[in-house]
Amino acid sequence: MLLMVILLNTNTIKAAIFDAPKEVSVKITNVLESNENLTVHCKSGDNDLDVQVLKPNVVYEFNFKTNVWGSTLFFCGFSWSNEFHWFDIFKAKRDDCSKCTWSIFQAGPCLYGPKGICYQWNRQ
Ligand SMILES: *[C@@H]1O[C@H](CO)[C@@H](O)[C@H](O)[C@H]1NC(C)=O
């Protein structure tokens, strides 16, 4: 009887702490109003996806699997002419998309979807 109670509690705790890992696809499109090339460099804690140069309206895509801790984070540097900005392109706690489609405007990135949201560049 005591053992059963302990098992139930363990399962409750697991359900609360662990997220099911999922495949995520991130697409980034250069829609800079100035029609310039956009240089993108995305990384996570243990992946460096190298520098990509996107011509106007070109789409760059990468895929990954989220971790069970809900802490998956990919961040990118974006640069064109004299501008350089950081943005957290995927944050498990913020983004519930599995196909995350971003358009990069000069003012910041916008996520496509029913709740299409535009964000500011990271401060710093
Ligand atoms: C944009 O990039 C392409 C190749 O990646 C290059 O040929 C072109 O000159 C670049 N355009 C500008 C305006 O820098």
The ligand as a Tripos MOL2 file, in Angstrom:
@<TRIPOS>MOLECULE
LIG
   14    14     1     0     0
SMALL
NO_CHARGES

@<TRIPOS>ATOM
      1 C1         24.4320   39.1190  -51.5520 C.3       1 LIG1
      2 O1         25.0100   37.8470  -51.5090 O.3       1 LIG1
      3 C2         25.3320   37.3160  -52.8030 C.3       1 LIG1
      4 C3         25.8780   35.9220  -52.6370 C.3       1 LIG1
      5 O2         25.6180   35.3490  -51.4260 O.3       1 LIG1
      6 C4         26.3500   38.2200  -53.4790 C.3       1 LIG1
      7 O3         26.6190   37.7150  -54.7570 O.3       1 LIG1
      8 C5         25.8020   39.6170  -53.5750 C.3       1 LIG1
      9 O4         26.8000   40.4650  -54.0880 O.3       1 LIG1
     10 C6         25.3650   40.1150  -52.2120 C.3       1 LIG1
     11 N1         24.7130   41.3950  -52.3490 N.am      1 LIG1
     12 C7         25.0900   42.4620  -51.6770 C.2       1 LIG1
     13 C8         24.2980   43.7060  -51.9020 C.3       1 LIG1
     14 O5         26.0350   42.4390  -50.8720 O.2       1 LIG1
@<TRIPOS>BOND
     1     1     2 1
     2     1    10 1
     3     2     3 1
     4     3     4 1
     5     3     6 1
     6     4     5 1
     7     6     7 1
     8     6     8 1
     9     8     9 1
    10     8    10 1
    11    10    11 1
    12    11    12 1
    13    12    13 1
    14    12    14 2
@<TRIPOS>SUBSTRUCTURE
     1 LIG1         1 GROUP 0 **** ****
